[in-house]
Amino acid sequence: MENFNEILSSYISRFELTNGLNKTAIPYISILFCNRHNFLLPDMGNPYILLVVDGNMRLYNENGFCDYSPGQYFISAIDSPRTAETFSALSENTFAALLIEFSLDDVISVMLDIDGDLPEKIFDENTSEPVFSCTDEKIINIVVRLFSMTSSELSFMGKHLKKELIFDLITGLHGKQFMQNIINIQQAGDIYYINSWIKQNYKIDFSVEDLAEQGNMSLSSFHQKFKSAVGMGPLQCQKKLRLMEARRLMLDNSANVTDAAMEVGYESVSQFIRDYRRMFGRSPQKDVQEIKECIGAQAKKT
């Protein structure tokens, strides 16, 4: 793992990186760089994994939070959080990760090459619970090989190693989650882009009719497709995004309840508190206090 950090950190240091995504010689891999306290998770239109190289990343979810350190990766999903927080033991607090992008066609191509009943077993035997933070040395070794190649080697081996990377992802411990996330994103079609629009505009009021019109669908068809793809209705999705962002503001920016509610688009603080309690099972103050205590306890262990 230390060798992984050294090789990839050395490679990344050769770039003049800017905040956001930076292209590499490998078409399906970009470097995500951030020298700020937080950043928006990429909205690619295709599924991806985000492999942390330098610094640490924290994502807040319905159950609290999940931290990612170098060598760990995050699997994108249609309901991925909107914002990530960065933190580091170093004073400069920079963060770098590799974004490795896939398509459903990439994965299907690999699945068709697998003999026997292994594809069926992926869905039967792998864990059914969502895994937020993943580590897999096989994945890391492939990435190290890719970044250690010359341009001529890469032009020949790049596609082969991408297939090997996908094979190790789908046959690994978290293969079921990886496959489900890819299928959900690809099957969502236009819904994916409408969901992305909601993520970018969740603070403003909108009607479901407007969203259906965006997708050129009837209201009933839109409702059905959106709920099937995202697991909830569009207004529920907006409410969840507002509450998750408000929670992050209170944790990350030390915003008070009123400021957080107003910032994410609520006009009534009392309504915000009721919605917050329904989603997280406790009041904003108690929820934030418990998560901060959990973060503090975890920091003492490291």
C-alpha positions as CSV (number, residue, x, y, z in Angstrom):
1,M,0.0,0.0,0.0
2,E,2.9,2.4,0.8
3,N,4.4,1.6,-2.6
4,F,1.0,2.5,-4.2
5,N,1.1,5.9,-2.5
6,E,4.6,6.6,-3.6
7,I,4.2,5.6,-7.2
8,L,0.9,7.4,-7.8
9,S,1.8,10.5,-5.7
10,S,5.0,10.7,-7.7
11,Y,3.0,10.5,-11.0
12,I,0.5,13.1,-9.9
13,S,3.2,15.5,-8.7
14,R,4.3,15.8,-12.4
15,F,1.1,17.6,-13.3
16,E,0.2,21.2,-12.9
17,L,-3.1,20.4,-11.3
18,T,-6.1,22.7,-11.1
19,N,-9.1,22.3,-8.9
20,G,-11.5,19.8,-10.4
21,L,-10.8,17.0,-13.0
22,N,-7.5,16.9,-14.8
23,K,-7.0,14.6,-17.8
24,T,-4.2,12.0,-18.0
25,A,-2.8,9.9,-20.8
26,I,-5.3,7.2,-19.9
27,P,-8.6,8.1,-21.5
28,Y,-10.8,6.6,-18.8
29,I,-8.8,7.9,-15.8
30,S,-8.7,11.6,-14.6
31,I,-7.1,13.2,-11.6
32,L,-9.5,14.9,-9.2
33,F,-7.6,17.6,-7.3
34,C,-8.8,19.9,-4.6
35,N,-7.0,22.4,-2.3
36,R,-10.2,23.6,-0.7
37,H,-12.1,22.2,2.3
38,N,-14.8,20.6,0.1
39,F,-15.7,19.9,-3.5
40,L,-18.7,18.7,-5.5
41,L,-18.6,15.1,-6.4
42,P,-18.2,14.7,-10.2
43,D,-21.4,14.1,-12.2
44,M,-20.1,12.2,-15.2
45,G,-23.1,10.6,-16.8
46,N,-21.2,7.3,-16.5
47,P,-20.5,5.2,-13.3
48,Y,-17.0,5.6,-11.8
49,I,-14.9,4.7,-8.8
50,L,-12.9,7.4,-7.0
51,L,-9.6,6.0,-5.7
52,V,-8.0,8.3,-3.0
53,V,-4.3,9.0,-3.5
54,D,-3.4,12.0,-1.2
55,G,-5.4,13.4,1.7
56,N,-8.7,12.1,3.0
57,M,-12.3,12.4,2.0
58,R,-15.4,12.4,4.1
59,L,-18.9,11.8,2.8
60,Y,-22.0,12.4,4.9
61,N,-24.8,9.9,4.4
62,E,-28.0,9.0,6.1
63,N,-26.2,6.9,8.7
64,G,-23.7,9.6,9.6
65,F,-20.4,9.7,7.7
66,C,-17.8,7.6,5.9
67,D,-14.1,8.5,5.6
68,Y,-11.8,7.5,2.8
69,S,-8.0,7.4,3.1
70,P,-5.3,6.7,0.5
71,G,-5.9,3.3,-1.1
72,Q,-9.6,3.3,-0.5
73,Y,-12.2,3.9,-3.2
74,F,-15.8,5.2,-3.5
75,I,-18.3,3.6,-5.9
76,S,-20.6,6.2,-7.5
77,A,-24.3,5.7,-7.4
78,I,-27.3,7.5,-8.7
79,D,-28.0,8.8,-5.2
80,S,-24.4,9.7,-4.4
81,P,-23.9,12.6,-2.0
82,R,-23.5,16.0,-3.7
83,T,-20.6,17.3,-1.7
84,A,-17.4,15.8,-0.2
85,E,-15.3,17.2,2.6
86,T,-11.5,16.9,2.5
87,F,-9.2,16.7,5.5
88,S,-5.5,15.9,6.0
89,A,-2.9,15.7,8.7
90,L,-0.8,18.0,6.5
91,S,-1.1,21.8,6.8
92,E,-1.7,22.3,3.1
93,N,-4.8,20.1,3.2
94,T,-4.6,19.1,-0.5
95,F,-6.6,16.2,-1.8
96,A,-6.1,14.1,-4.9
97,A,-7.9,11.0,-6.2
98,L,-8.1,9.0,-9.4
99,L,-11.5,9.0,-11.1
100,I,-11.8,5.8,-13.1
101,E,-14.9,5.8,-15.4
102,F,-16.8,2.9,-16.9
103,S,-19.8,2.3,-19.1
104,L,-22.4,-0.4,-19.2
105,D,-21.0,-1.6,-22.5
106,D,-17.5,-2.0,-20.9
107,V,-19.0,-4.1,-18.1
108,I,-21.2,-6.2,-20.4
109,S,-18.2,-7.0,-22.6
110,V,-16.3,-8.4,-19.6
111,M,-19.4,-10.3,-18.3
112,L,-19.8,-12.0,-21.7
113,D,-16.2,-13.2,-21.6
114,I,-16.7,-14.9,-18.2
115,D,-17.4,-18.6,-18.5
116,G,-19.8,-20.6,-16.3
117,D,-22.3,-19.3,-13.8
118,L,-19.9,-16.7,-12.2
119,P,-22.1,-13.7,-13.3
120,E,-25.1,-15.2,-11.6
121,K,-23.1,-15.9,-8.4
122,I,-22.0,-12.2,-8.3
123,F,-25.6,-11.3,-7.5
124,D,-26.3,-14.3,-5.3
125,E,-23.3,-14.5,-3.1
126,N,-21.9,-11.0,-2.7
127,T,-23.0,-8.8,0.2
128,S,-26.4,-7.2,-0.3
129,E,-25.6,-4.3,2.1
130,P,-24.2,-1.1,0.6
131,V,-20.5,-0.7,1.2
132,F,-19.3,2.9,1.4
133,S,-15.6,2.5,1.7
134,C,-13.7,-0.2,-0.3
135,T,-10.1,-1.4,-0.5
136,D,-8.8,-3.9,-3.0
137,E,-5.1,-4.5,-3.6
138,K,-5.8,-6.1,-7.0
139,I,-7.4,-2.8,-8.2
140,I,-4.6,-0.8,-6.8
141,N,-2.0,-3.0,-8.5
142,I,-3.6,-2.6,-11.9
143,V,-3.7,1.2,-11.5
144,V,-0.1,1.3,-10.5
145,R,0.8,-0.8,-13.6
146,L,-1.1,1.6,-15.9
147,F,0.7,4.7,-14.5
148,S,4.1,2.9,-14.8
149,M,3.7,2.3,-18.5
150,T,5.3,4.1,-21.4
151,S,2.9,5.6,-24.0
152,S,3.5,2.8,-26.5
153,E,2.9,0.2,-23.8
154,L,-0.3,2.0,-22.8
155,S,-1.6,2.2,-26.3
156,F,-1.5,-1.6,-26.5
157,M,-2.3,-2.6,-22.9
158,G,-4.6,0.2,-21.8
159,K,-7.8,-1.5,-23.0
160,H,-6.7,-4.9,-21.7
161,L,-6.0,-3.6,-18.2
162,K,-9.3,-1.8,-18.2
163,K,-11.0,-5.1,-18.7
164,E,-8.9,-6.7,-16.0
165,L,-9.8,-3.8,-13.7
166,I,-13.5,-4.4,-14.4
167,F,-13.2,-8.1,-13.9
168,D,-11.5,-7.6,-10.5
169,L,-14.2,-5.1,-9.5
170,I,-17.2,-7.3,-10.4
171,T,-15.7,-10.5,-9.0
172,G,-14.4,-8.9,-5.8
173,L,-16.1,-8.5,-2.4
174,H,-18.1,-5.5,-3.6
175,G,-18.9,-6.7,-7.1
176,K,-22.6,-6.9,-6.4
177,Q,-22.8,-3.2,-5.4
178,F,-20.6,-2.2,-8.3
179,M,-22.9,-4.0,-10.8
180,Q,-26.1,-2.7,-9.2
181,N,-24.9,0.9,-9.3
182,I,-23.8,0.7,-12.9
183,I,-27.1,-0.9,-14.0
184,N,-29.2,1.6,-12.0
185,I,-27.4,4.6,-13.5
186,Q,-27.5,3.2,-17.1
187,Q,-31.1,2.1,-16.9
188,A,-32.1,5.5,-15.5
189,G,-31.5,7.1,-18.9
190,D,-33.0,10.6,-19.0
191,I,-33.9,10.3,-15.3
192,Y,-30.2,10.4,-14.5
193,Y,-29.8,13.8,-16.0
194,I,-33.0,15.1,-14.3
195,N,-31.7,13.8,-11.0
196,S,-28.5,15.6,-11.7
197,W,-30.5,18.8,-12.4
198,I,-32.3,18.4,-9.0
199,K,-28.9,18.0,-7.3
200,Q,-27.8,21.3,-8.8
201,N,-31.0,23.1,-8.2
202,Y,-32.4,21.6,-5.0
203,K,-32.5,24.9,-3.2
204,I,-35.2,26.4,-5.5
205,D,-38.9,25.4,-5.7
206,F,-40.0,23.4,-8.8
207,S,-42.9,21.3,-9.8
208,V,-42.9,17.6,-10.8
209,E,-44.8,18.7,-14.0
210,D,-41.8,20.9,-15.0
211,L,-39.4,17.9,-14.5
212,A,-41.7,15.6,-16.6
213,E,-41.7,18.2,-19.3
214,Q,-37.8,18.4,-19.2
215,G,-37.7,14.6,-19.8
216,N,-40.5,14.8,-22.5
217,M,-42.6,12.3,-20.5
218,S,-46.1,12.2,-19.2
219,L,-46.5,12.9,-15.5
220,S,-47.4,9.3,-14.6
221,S,-44.6,7.8,-16.7
222,F,-42.0,10.2,-15.2
223,H,-43.1,9.4,-11.7
224,Q,-42.8,5.7,-12.3
225,K,-39.4,5.9,-14.0
226,F,-38.0,8.3,-11.5
227,K,-39.0,6.3,-8.5
228,S,-37.8,3.1,-10.1
229,A,-34.4,4.6,-10.8
230,V,-33.8,6.7,-7.7
231,G,-35.9,4.8,-5.1
232,M,-38.0,7.8,-4.2
233,G,-40.1,10.6,-5.8
234,P,-38.5,13.8,-7.1
235,L,-39.8,16.0,-4.3
236,Q,-38.6,13.4,-1.7
237,C,-35.2,13.5,-3.5
238,Q,-35.1,17.3,-3.2
239,K,-36.0,17.1,0.5
240,K,-33.3,14.5,1.1
241,L,-30.7,16.7,-0.7
242,R,-31.7,19.7,1.3
243,L,-31.5,17.9,4.6
244,M,-28.2,16.2,3.8
245,E,-26.7,19.5,2.8
246,A,-28.1,21.2,5.9
247,R,-26.5,18.5,8.0
248,R,-23.2,19.0,6.3
249,L,-23.3,22.8,6.8
250,M,-23.9,22.3,10.5
251,L,-21.1,19.8,10.8
252,D,-18.6,21.2,8.4
253,N,-19.3,24.9,8.6
254,S,-20.7,25.1,12.1
255,A,-23.9,26.7,10.8
256,N,-26.7,27.0,13.3
257,V,-30.1,25.4,12.6
258,T,-31.8,28.5,11.3
259,D,-28.9,29.5,8.9
260,A,-28.7,25.9,7.6
261,A,-32.4,25.7,7.0
262,M,-32.5,29.0,5.1
263,E,-29.3,28.2,3.1
264,V,-30.8,25.0,1.6
265,G,-34.1,26.6,0.7
266,Y,-36.5,26.2,3.7
267,E,-38.8,29.1,4.5
268,S,-39.9,27.6,7.8
269,V,-37.4,26.5,10.4
270,S,-40.1,24.5,12.3
271,Q,-40.9,22.6,9.1
272,F,-37.1,22.0,8.6
273,I,-36.8,20.6,12.1
274,R,-39.9,18.3,11.6
275,D,-38.5,17.0,8.3
276,Y,-35.0,16.6,9.8
277,R,-36.4,14.5,12.7
278,R,-38.4,12.3,10.3
279,M,-35.3,11.6,8.2
280,F,-32.6,11.2,10.8
281,G,-34.7,10.2,13.8
282,R,-33.6,13.0,16.1
283,S,-33.4,16.8,16.3
284,P,-30.7,18.7,14.3
285,Q,-28.9,19.7,17.5
286,K,-28.7,16.2,18.9
287,D,-27.9,14.6,15.6
288,V,-25.0,17.0,14.9
289,Q,-23.7,16.6,18.5
290,E,-23.7,12.8,18.2
291,I,-21.9,12.8,14.9
292,K,-19.3,15.3,16.1
293,E,-18.6,13.1,19.2
294,C,-18.3,10.0,16.8
295,I,-15.8,11.9,14.6
296,G,-13.8,13.0,17.7
297,A,-13.7,9.5,19.0
298,Q,-12.5,8.2,15.6
299,A,-9.8,10.9,15.4
300,K,-8.4,9.8,18.8
301,K,-8.0,6.2,17.5
302,T,-5.9,7.3,14.5
